[in-house]
Amino acid sequence: MSDEPVTLVDYDPAWRHRFLEQAARLTAILQPWLAAPVEHVGSTAVPGLRSKPVVDILAPVVSLAQTQAAIAALTADGWLFWPDDPNRSYRLWFLRPKPEARTHHLHVMQHDHPAAHAELAFRDVLRRDPAVRQAYAALKDRLAVQYRTDRDAYTDAKSDFIRSVLHAAGVDATSRKPVG
């Protein structure tokens, strides 16, 4: 599968609107399974933070096992499901519209899983702490150059920083791949 290179751009206020458009659709599709509101996560959810221009969305569901039934409905709505996700034990992962030109990622997770809590907690720390936000931005800039053609390596290389921020915030940062 072809993939686009890691490219960071300045924060774009339109990302919030792109999230809201999809959140309304996702809420309608996932309504039978949702445990809480759909959330904007990842770097595009943090005003002022440079990011890959891909809106990350967390859909917290009551039961991941029962939500398997939503894969067909999400696929019909244009989401591409990744059945080989290495984190499939705790999430269903989708993108749109295609791997080489992504605009959105969707992470469907059981609402009480530590990874779901970690996504929200990391976003919230970045929103409220300018020093952490600045350190994360500098790390992302370095890694985007180093791993321009390897999205997985770019994501993996952010893990220690994210884990340390979550640990300092008292949040369980179990073996999750970071978002954003």
C-alpha positions as a Markdown table, in Angstrom:
| # | Residue | x | y | z |
|---|---|---|---|---|
| 1 | Met | 0.0 | 0.0 | 0.0 |
| 2 | Ser | 1.4 | 3.4 | -0.9 |
| 3 | Asp | 1.6 | 6.0 | 1.7 |
| 4 | Glu | 2.2 | 9.8 | 1.8 |
| 5 | Pro | 5.4 | 11.2 | 3.4 |
| 6 | Val | 5.5 | 12.7 | 6.8 |
| 7 | Thr | 4.9 | 16.5 | 6.2 |
| 8 | Leu | 4.1 | 18.9 | 9.0 |
| 9 | Val | 2.2 | 22.1 | 8.4 |
| 10 | Asp | 1.3 | 25.1 | 10.6 |
| 11 | Tyr | -1.9 | 24.8 | 12.7 |
| 12 | Asp | -5.0 | 25.4 | 10.6 |
| 13 | Pro | -8.2 | 26.5 | 12.4 |
| 14 | Ala | -10.1 | 24.6 | 9.6 |
| 15 | Trp | -9.1 | 21.3 | 11.3 |
| 16 | Arg | -11.7 | 21.9 | 14.0 |
| 17 | His | -14.4 | 22.3 | 11.3 |
| 18 | Arg | -13.2 | 19.2 | 9.5 |
| 19 | Phe | -13.5 | 17.4 | 12.8 |
| 20 | Leu | -17.0 | 18.7 | 13.5 |
| 21 | Glu | -18.2 | 17.7 | 10.1 |
| 22 | Gln | -17.1 | 14.1 | 10.6 |
| 23 | Ala | -18.1 | 14.0 | 14.3 |
| 24 | Ala | -21.7 | 14.6 | 13.4 |
| 25 | Arg | -21.7 | 11.8 | 10.8 |
| 26 | Leu | -19.8 | 9.4 | 13.1 |
| 27 | Thr | -22.2 | 10.1 | 15.9 |
| 28 | Ala | -25.1 | 9.2 | 13.7 |
| 29 | Ile | -23.4 | 6.0 | 12.4 |
| 30 | Leu | -22.0 | 4.9 | 15.8 |
| 31 | Gln | -24.9 | 6.0 | 18.0 |
| 32 | Pro | -25.8 | 2.4 | 19.0 |
| 33 | Trp | -22.3 | 1.8 | 20.3 |
| 34 | Leu | -21.0 | 5.1 | 21.6 |
| 35 | Ala | -20.3 | 5.5 | 25.3 |
| 36 | Ala | -19.4 | 9.2 | 25.2 |
| 37 | Pro | -19.1 | 12.0 | 22.6 |
| 38 | Val | -16.8 | 11.6 | 19.7 |
| 39 | Glu | -13.5 | 13.6 | 20.4 |
| 40 | His | -10.9 | 15.4 | 18.4 |
| 41 | Val | -7.5 | 14.1 | 19.4 |
| 42 | Gly | -4.0 | 14.2 | 18.1 |
| 43 | Ser | -2.0 | 17.3 | 17.1 |
| 44 | Thr | -4.7 | 18.9 | 14.9 |
| 45 | Ala | -6.8 | 19.2 | 18.1 |
| 46 | Val | -4.1 | 21.5 | 19.7 |
| 47 | Pro | -4.3 | 25.1 | 18.6 |
| 48 | Gly | -0.9 | 26.4 | 17.6 |
| 49 | Leu | 0.7 | 23.0 | 17.1 |
| 50 | Arg | 2.3 | 22.0 | 13.8 |
| 51 | Ser | 0.9 | 18.7 | 12.6 |
| 52 | Lys | 0.4 | 16.4 | 9.7 |
| 53 | Pro | -2.8 | 17.8 | 8.2 |
| 54 | Val | -4.8 | 14.7 | 9.2 |
| 55 | Val | -7.6 | 15.1 | 11.7 |
| 56 | Asp | -7.5 | 12.3 | 14.4 |
| 57 | Ile | -10.9 | 11.3 | 15.9 |
| 58 | Leu | -11.6 | 9.1 | 18.9 |
| 59 | Ala | -14.9 | 7.3 | 19.1 |
| 60 | Pro | -15.3 | 5.9 | 22.6 |
| 61 | Val | -17.6 | 2.9 | 22.5 |
| 62 | Val | -19.2 | 0.8 | 25.2 |
| 63 | Ser | -17.8 | -2.5 | 23.9 |
| 64 | Leu | -15.2 | -2.9 | 21.2 |
| 65 | Ala | -16.3 | -6.5 | 20.5 |
| 66 | Gln | -19.9 | -5.4 | 19.8 |
| 67 | Thr | -18.7 | -2.5 | 17.7 |
| 68 | Gln | -17.2 | -4.9 | 15.1 |
| 69 | Ala | -20.7 | -4.7 | 13.6 |
| 70 | Ala | -20.1 | -1.0 | 12.7 |
| 71 | Ile | -17.2 | -1.8 | 10.3 |
| 72 | Ala | -19.5 | -2.2 | 7.4 |
| 73 | Ala | -21.4 | 1.0 | 8.1 |
| 74 | Leu | -18.2 | 3.0 | 8.4 |
| 75 | Thr | -16.8 | 1.5 | 5.2 |
| 76 | Ala | -20.1 | 2.4 | 3.4 |
| 77 | Asp | -19.5 | 6.0 | 4.6 |
| 78 | Gly | -16.0 | 6.1 | 3.0 |
| 79 | Trp | -13.8 | 5.0 | 5.9 |
| 80 | Leu | -11.0 | 2.5 | 5.0 |
| 81 | Phe | -10.6 | -0.1 | 7.7 |
| 82 | Trp | -7.1 | -1.4 | 8.6 |
| 83 | Pro | -7.7 | -5.0 | 9.7 |
| 84 | Asp | -3.9 | -5.6 | 10.3 |
| 85 | Asp | -3.5 | -2.8 | 12.8 |
| 86 | Pro | -1.0 | -3.9 | 15.4 |
| 87 | Asn | -3.2 | -2.3 | 18.1 |
| 88 | Arg | -6.3 | -4.2 | 17.0 |
| 89 | Ser | -6.6 | -5.7 | 20.4 |
| 90 | Tyr | -7.9 | -2.4 | 21.7 |
| 91 | Arg | -9.1 | -0.4 | 18.7 |
| 92 | Leu | -10.6 | -0.4 | 15.3 |
| 93 | Trp | -8.6 | 1.9 | 13.1 |
| 94 | Phe | -9.8 | 3.7 | 9.9 |
| 95 | Leu | -8.6 | 6.4 | 7.6 |
| 96 | Arg | -10.2 | 8.5 | 4.8 |
| 97 | Pro | -10.2 | 9.0 | 1.9 |
| 98 | Lys | -7.1 | 6.9 | 0.9 |
| 99 | Pro | -3.6 | 6.1 | 2.4 |
| 100 | Glu | -1.7 | 8.3 | 0.0 |
| 101 | Ala | -3.9 | 11.4 | 0.6 |
| 102 | Arg | -5.3 | 11.2 | 4.1 |
| 103 | Thr | -7.6 | 13.8 | 5.7 |
| 104 | His | -8.8 | 11.8 | 8.8 |
| 105 | His | -8.0 | 9.0 | 11.1 |
| 106 | Leu | -10.6 | 7.3 | 13.2 |
| 107 | His | -9.8 | 5.4 | 16.4 |
| 108 | Val | -12.7 | 3.4 | 17.7 |
| 109 | Met | -11.8 | 2.3 | 21.3 |
| 110 | Gln | -13.6 | 1.0 | 24.3 |
| 111 | His | -14.3 | 4.0 | 26.5 |
| 112 | Asp | -12.6 | 2.5 | 29.6 |
| 113 | His | -9.4 | 1.3 | 27.9 |
| 114 | Pro | -6.3 | 3.1 | 29.1 |
| 115 | Ala | -5.3 | 4.0 | 25.5 |
| 116 | Ala | -8.5 | 6.0 | 25.1 |
| 117 | His | -7.9 | 7.8 | 28.3 |
| 118 | Ala | -4.3 | 8.5 | 27.3 |
| 119 | Glu | -5.3 | 10.0 | 23.9 |
| 120 | Leu | -7.5 | 12.6 | 25.7 |
| 121 | Ala | -5.0 | 13.2 | 28.5 |
| 122 | Phe | -2.1 | 13.9 | 26.2 |
| 123 | Arg | -4.2 | 16.2 | 24.1 |
| 124 | Asp | -5.3 | 18.1 | 27.2 |
| 125 | Val | -1.7 | 18.5 | 28.5 |
| 126 | Leu | -0.6 | 19.9 | 25.1 |
| 127 | Arg | -3.5 | 22.3 | 25.1 |
| 128 | Arg | -2.8 | 23.7 | 28.6 |
| 129 | Asp | 1.1 | 23.5 | 28.9 |
| 130 | Pro | 3.0 | 25.7 | 26.4 |
| 131 | Ala | 6.4 | 24.3 | 27.4 |
| 132 | Val | 5.3 | 20.7 | 26.7 |
| 133 | Arg | 3.6 | 21.8 | 23.5 |
| 134 | Gln | 6.8 | 23.6 | 22.4 |
| 135 | Ala | 9.0 | 20.6 | 23.3 |
| 136 | Tyr | 6.7 | 18.2 | 21.4 |
| 137 | Ala | 6.6 | 20.5 | 18.3 |
| 138 | Ala | 10.5 | 20.6 | 18.2 |
| 139 | Leu | 10.6 | 16.8 | 18.5 |
| 140 | Lys | 8.0 | 16.4 | 15.8 |
| 141 | Asp | 9.9 | 18.7 | 13.5 |
| 142 | Arg | 13.2 | 16.7 | 14.0 |
| 143 | Leu | 11.4 | 13.4 | 13.5 |
| 144 | Ala | 9.5 | 14.5 | 10.4 |
| 145 | Val | 12.9 | 15.2 | 8.7 |
| 146 | Gln | 14.5 | 12.0 | 10.0 |
| 147 | Tyr | 11.6 | 9.7 | 9.1 |
| 148 | Arg | 10.0 | 11.6 | 6.2 |
| 149 | Thr | 9.3 | 8.4 | 4.2 |
| 150 | Asp | 8.5 | 6.1 | 7.2 |
| 151 | Arg | 5.3 | 7.1 | 9.0 |
| 152 | Asp | 5.5 | 4.1 | 11.4 |
| 153 | Ala | 9.0 | 5.0 | 12.5 |
| 154 | Tyr | 8.0 | 8.7 | 12.9 |
| 155 | Thr | 5.1 | 7.6 | 15.2 |
| 156 | Asp | 7.2 | 5.1 | 17.1 |
| 157 | Ala | 9.9 | 7.7 | 17.7 |
| 158 | Lys | 7.4 | 10.0 | 19.6 |
| 159 | Ser | 6.5 | 7.2 | 22.0 |
| 160 | Asp | 9.1 | 7.9 | 24.8 |
| 161 | Phe | 8.2 | 11.6 | 24.9 |
| 162 | Ile | 4.5 | 10.9 | 25.0 |
| 163 | Arg | 4.9 | 8.2 | 27.7 |
| 164 | Ser | 6.9 | 10.6 | 29.8 |
| 165 | Val | 4.3 | 13.4 | 29.6 |
| 166 | Leu | 1.5 | 10.9 | 30.4 |
| 167 | His | 3.5 | 9.5 | 33.3 |
| 168 | Ala | 4.1 | 13.0 | 34.7 |
| 169 | Ala | 0.3 | 13.6 | 34.4 |
| 170 | Gly | -0.4 | 10.3 | 36.3 |
| 171 | Val | -1.8 | 8.6 | 33.3 |
| 172 | Asp | -1.3 | 4.9 | 32.4 |
| 173 | Ala | 0.6 | 5.0 | 29.1 |
| 174 | Thr | 0.4 | 1.3 | 28.3 |
| 175 | Ser | 1.8 | 0.1 | 25.0 |
| 176 | Arg | -0.1 | 2.4 | 22.7 |
| 177 | Lys | 1.0 | 3.9 | 19.5 |
| 178 | Pro | 0.8 | 7.7 | 19.7 |
| 179 | Val | -1.7 | 9.8 | 17.7 |
| 180 | Gly | -0.7 | 13.0 | 16.0 |
